[in-house]
Amino acid sequence: MLGYSHATSGALAWSGAAAALPLTVLTYPAMQSGEIRAVDLIMGTFLTAGAALLPDADHPSGTISHVLGPVSHYACKFISTISGGHRHGTHSFAFVALVTYGTWAGEHWLGRWFTLALVFFLLALAVKALNLGGTGDGPRAWITDIVLAACGTFAIDHWISDKPAWLPFAVGLGSLAHLLGDCLTDRGCRLLWPFKVRTRVPLIDRTGNKVETLIIAPLFALGTLALLWYTITNQP
């Protein structure tokens, strides 16, 4: 699937979870009482959209590879090498568990600077995938993406807590949405990596075809908006 489709699937997954799941699930393991604010729902939508690009860290030519210019490109080449190539280690349940726990651990051990750094990176991914900044892969594009992500992080800094209990859930959910989306293609994913079995339900015969670009991705976006409106307007 294209980066845009992955990002919108992550946003849809977050908005659906926020509408359907109890608070204790979204904030596990903190198990905080109270309610998730409307601003948290909006922040979570964009951050989960960005997190839905994380499994493609094994793809040196993917959207994530171009988000921070040469830095992200060479990082993706390194990750591709150690994970076995595209759609291997990072396209598995093990990777989802790793990034979820890594987010929780980073929040609790490193504090607010980790949280804000992660917010910046996820926002940059969302901006890039949703084509909110510059187009293409050149310096003008990724510098624009970085500036927009920095501005977004500055704004979020006023609202987000040091250790947002919902952030690990958002990161894991976005990554899982990516895997499920790739399982809809003919190549599928090695969800149980390092085992070699591939899971696939080939509803999309080719990445970027008309079914994906004209039907699936727009429906994901519309569904996200509808679910967010429902959740926000029905808060006690």
C-alpha positions in Angstrom: 0.0 0.0 0.0 1.0 3.6 -0.6 2.2 5.8 2.3 -1.0 7.9 2.1 -3.2 4.7 2.5 -1.1 3.6 5.4 -1.4 7.0 7.1 -5.2 7.1 6.7 -5.6 3.5 7.9 -3.7 4.4 11.0 -5.9 7.5 11.6 -9.0 5.4 11.1 -7.7 2.7 13.5 -7.1 5.3 16.2 -10.5 7.1 15.8 -12.2 3.7 15.7 -10.5 2.6 18.9 -11.3 5.8 20.6 -14.9 5.4 19.8 -15.2 1.7 20.7 -12.7 0.9 23.4 -12.8 1.8 27.1 -10.3 4.3 28.4 -8.4 1.6 30.3 -7.5 -0.1 27.0 -6.2 3.1 25.3 -4.1 4.0 28.3 -2.8 0.6 29.3 -0.6 0.0 31.2 -1.1 3.2 33.1 -4.8 2.5 33.7 -5.6 6.1 34.3 -9.1 7.2 35.3 -10.9 10.1 33.7 -11.4 10.9 30.1 -9.3 11.4 27.0 -9.7 15.1 26.0 -10.8 16.1 22.5 -7.3 17.6 21.9 -5.8 14.1 22.8 -8.1 12.5 20.2 -6.9 15.0 17.5 -3.2 14.6 18.5 -3.6 10.8 18.6 -5.1 10.8 15.1 -2.1 12.5 13.5 0.5 10.6 15.6 -1.1 7.2 14.8 -1.2 8.2 11.1 2.6 8.8 11.3 3.1 5.6 13.3 1.5 3.6 10.5 4.6 4.3 8.4 7.0 2.9 10.9 7.1 -0.7 9.6 8.5 0.6 6.3 11.7 1.6 8.1 13.0 -1.5 6.2 12.3 0.2 2.8 15.1 2.4 1.6 12.8 3.8 -1.1 9.7 4.2 0.9 8.0 7.3 2.3 9.8 7.1 5.7 13.2 6.9 3.9 12.7 10.5 2.6 11.1 12.2 5.6 14.4 13.5 7.1 16.5 13.5 4.0 19.9 11.6 4.1 19.5 10.8 7.8 16.3 8.8 7.4 17.5 7.3 4.1 20.7 5.8 5.5 18.8 4.7 8.7 16.3 2.8 6.6 19.1 1.2 4.6 20.7 0.0 7.9 17.4 -1.3 9.2 16.7 -3.1 6.0 20.0 -4.9 6.2 19.6 -6.1 9.8 15.9 -7.0 9.5 16.3 -9.1 6.4 14.9 -6.7 3.8 11.5 -5.3 3.0 8.5 -7.0 4.7 10.5 -9.2 7.0 11.4 -8.3 10.6 9.7 -4.9 10.7 6.4 -6.3 9.3 5.7 -8.6 12.2 3.9 -8.8 15.5 7.3 -8.8 17.1 8.0 -5.3 15.7 4.6 -4.0 16.9 5.4 -5.2 20.4 8.9 -3.7 20.2 7.8 -0.2 19.2 4.9 -0.2 21.7 7.1 -1.2 24.6 9.9 1.1 23.3 7.5 4.1 23.4 6.4 3.3 26.9 10.0 2.7 28.1 11.2 5.9 26.4 8.5 8.0 28.1 9.2 6.6 31.5 13.0 6.5 31.4 13.8 9.5 29.3 10.9 11.7 30.0 9.5 14.7 28.1 12.3 15.1 25.6 11.8 11.6 24.3 8.0 12.2 24.0 8.5 15.5 22.1 11.2 13.9 19.8 8.8 11.0 19.0 6.0 13.5 18.4 8.2 15.4 16.0 9.1 12.3 14.0 5.6 10.9 13.8 4.3 14.3 12.7 6.9 14.5 10.0 5.9 11.1 8.8 2.2 12.1 8.8 3.0 15.3 7.0 5.0 13.5 4.4 2.5 10.6 3.8 -0.5 12.9 3.7 1.2 15.3 1.3 0.7 18.2 3.6 4.1 19.7 2.8 6.3 19.7 -0.2 6.0 17.1 -3.0 8.8 14.9 -4.2 11.8 13.6 -2.4 14.3 16.5 -2.8 15.7 18.9 -0.1 12.9 21.4 -0.6 10.3 18.7 0.2 11.9 17.2 3.3 12.9 20.6 4.7 9.3 21.7 4.3 8.1 18.6 6.1 10.6 19.2 8.9 9.5 22.8 9.4 5.8 21.8 9.5 6.5 19.0 11.9 8.5 21.3 14.1 5.7 23.8 14.2 3.2 21.0 15.0 5.5 19.8 17.8 5.7 23.3 19.2 1.9 23.5 19.3 1.5 20.0 20.8 4.0 20.9 23.5 1.4 23.1 25.1 -1.1 20.2 25.4 0.6 16.9 25.7 1.7 15.5 29.1 5.2 14.3 29.8 4.1 10.7 29.7 0.9 10.5 27.7 -0.5 7.1 28.6 -2.2 6.7 25.2 0.9 7.3 23.1 2.3 3.7 23.3 -1.1 2.4 22.3 -1.2 4.8 19.3 2.3 3.8 18.1 1.5 0.1 18.3 -1.9 0.5 16.7 -0.5 2.5 13.8 2.1 -0.1 13.2 -0.4 -2.9 13.4 -2.7 -1.1 10.9 0.3 -1.0 8.5 0.8 -4.7 8.7 -2.9 -5.5 8.2 -2.9 -3.2 5.1 0.1 -4.9 3.6 -1.6 -8.3 4.2 -4.2 -7.2 1.7 -1.6 -7.3 -1.1 -0.4 -10.4 -2.9 3.0 -10.3 -1.2 1.5 -10.3 2.3 3.6 -10.1 5.5 5.6 -12.4 7.7 3.5 -11.6 10.8 5.1 -14.4 12.8 8.6 -13.5 11.8 11.2 -15.1 12.2 9.0 -17.9 10.9 8.8 -17.8 7.1 5.0 -18.2 6.7 3.3 -15.2 5.0 -0.2 -14.0 5.7 -2.0 -12.5 2.8 -5.6 -11.8 1.7 -4.9 -10.3 -1.8 -7.6 -7.8 -2.2 -5.2 -5.2 -3.7 -3.4 -6.7 -6.7 -1.0 -3.8 -7.2 0.1 -1.0 -4.9 -1.3 2.3 -6.0 -4.1 0.9 -8.2 -7.5 2.5 -8.6 -9.1 0.5 -5.9 -6.6 1.7 -3.3 -6.3 5.4 -4.4 -10.0 6.1 -5.4 -11.9 3.9 -3.0 -9.9 2.5 0.0 -7.9 5.6 1.0 -10.8 8.1 0.6 -13.1 5.8 2.7 -10.4 5.6 5.4 -10.2 9.4 5.5 -14.0 9.9 5.6 -14.4 7.2 8.2 -11.8 8.9 10.4 -13.6 12.2 10.3 -17.0 10.6 11.0 -15.6 8.6 14.0 -13.8 11.6 15.5 -17.0 13.7 15.2 -19.0 11.0 16.9 -16.5 10.5 19.7 -16.0 14.2 20.4 -19.7 15.1 20.3 -20.7 12.2 22.5 -18.2 12.8 25.3 -19.9 13.3 28.7 
